[in-house]
């Protein structure tokens, strides 16, 4: 009986050690992805974002859509509500195979990426579907929105700046007294 307990204890310890390095909980976008551009700058970040976006969609992880929505949108729409929209709920993610980012053109606060999406098929040499997609920079981060709109985010950014300036003025007045 002592041998059984010892083996069980040893197995439990090995299990805890083995599982200790694994991530727990739902997978989320790398928060540092937008800051770790490496040598390629914004272009490298955009390539990484688009690649992760499609890879996660291939896996069936639709939260990547929500994570790429603008802040104003995620502040008013919960993830649960987002999943209920037919456009999100019925997204045919299971037909995607992979993506190749051909080129990226970075403008001021936006960028265009020319991509080739590959879909699952019985064809041994699947044909790519070429797209030009637009990404936007807001609050120091690149977004590839699915449901939200850039114009509304610009208004939201302006409201945030106005609020921050008002707080700074109020703090300066209080310090001056």
TAPEUR-V815282 format. One record per residue. N is the residue number from 1. SS is DSSP state (H for helix, E for strand, L for the rest). PHI is phi in degrees with one decimal (* if undefined). Layout:
N/SS/PHI, N/SS/PHI
This chain:
1/L/*, 2/H/-64.4, 3/H/-64.1, 4/H/-62.0, 5/H/-63.6, 6/H/-63.0, 7/H/-65.5, 8/H/-62.5, 9/H/-64.0, 10/H/-61.7, 11/H/-63.4, 12/H/-64.1, 13/H/-65.5, 14/H/-61.8, 15/H/-63.3, 16/H/-65.5, 17/H/-66.0, 18/H/-65.7, 19/H/-88.4, 20/L/-61.9, 21/L/-88.3, 22/L/-83.8, 23/L/-73.1, 24/L/-117.4, 25/L/83.5, 26/L/-68.1, 27/L/-75.8, 28/L/-127.3, 29/L/-62.8, 30/L/-67.5, 31/L/-63.6, 32/L/-89.3, 33/L/-56.2, 34/L/-75.7, 35/L/-97.6, 36/L/-102.7, 37/L/-78.8, 38/H/68.8, 39/H/-76.5, 40/H/-83.7, 41/H/62.9, 42/H/-60.2, 43/H/-61.1, 44/H/-65.0, 45/H/-63.7, 46/H/-63.9, 47/H/-59.2, 48/H/-64.8, 49/H/-61.9, 50/H/-65.8, 51/H/-65.1, 52/H/-63.0, 53/H/-53.3, 54/H/-72.5, 55/H/-59.5, 56/H/-69.6, 57/H/-66.2, 58/H/-58.7, 59/L/-74.2, 60/L/90.5, 61/L/-89.6, 62/L/-76.2, 63/H/-64.0, 64/H/-62.5, 65/H/-63.4, 66/H/-64.7, 67/H/-65.0, 68/L/-98.1, 69/L/-80.5, 70/L/-67.8, 71/H/-58.4, 72/H/-57.3, 73/H/-73.1, 74/H/-71.2, 75/H/-75.1, 76/H/-110.6, 77/L/-119.8, 78/L/-78.4, 79/H/-61.7, 80/H/-62.4, 81/H/-62.7, 82/H/-59.4, 83/H/-64.5, 84/H/-79.7, 85/L/-66.4, 86/H/-55.7, 87/H/-63.5, 88/H/-87.6, 89/H/-56.3, 90/L/-97.4, 91/L/-59.7, 92/L/-82.0, 93/H/-62.1, 94/H/-74.5, 95/H/-99.3, 96/E/-79.4, 97/E/-111.0, 98/E/-167.7, 99/E/-131.6, 100/E/-126.0, 101/E/-92.4, 102/E/-77.2, 103/E/-155.8, 104/E/-135.6, 105/E/-118.0, 106/E/-91.8, 107/L/-100.3, 108/L/-74.3, 109/L/-113.2, 110/E/-147.7, 111/E/-152.7, 112/E/-108.8, 113/E/-127.0, 114/E/-99.1, 115/E/-124.0, 116/E/-120.9, 117/E/-96.5, 118/E/-113.8, 119/E/-110.3, 120/L/-64.9, 121/L/-159.1, 122/L/-82.1, 123/L/-66.4, 124/L/-64.3, 125/L/-123.1, 126/L/-63.0, 127/L/-91.8, 128/L/-77.2, 129/E/-109.6, 130/E/-88.6, 131/E/-136.9, 132/E/-113.2, 133/E/-119.8, 134/E/-114.6, 135/E/-118.5, 136/E/-131.0, 137/E/-101.8, 138/E/-145.5, 139/L/54.2, 140/L/78.3, 141/E/-134.7, 142/E/-90.5, 143/E/-124.2, 144/L/-123.6, 145/L/-70.7, 146/L/-110.1, 147/L/-118.5, 148/L/-84.9, 149/L/-125.5, 150/H/-60.4, 151/H/-60.3, 152/H/-69.6, 153/H/-68.3, 154/H/-60.0, 155/H/-62.3, 156/H/-64.1, 157/H/-58.6, 158/H/-65.1, 159/H/-63.1, 160/H/-64.7, 161/H/-61.9, 162/H/-61.9, 163/H/-63.3, 164/H/-62.1, 165/H/-65.9, 166/H/-63.6, 167/H/-64.4, 168/H/-61.8, 169/H/-62.6, 170/H/-63.3, 171/H/-65.6, 172/H/-64.2, 173/H/-63.9, 174/H/-69.5, 175/H/-72.2, 176/H/-74.4, 177/L/-82.2
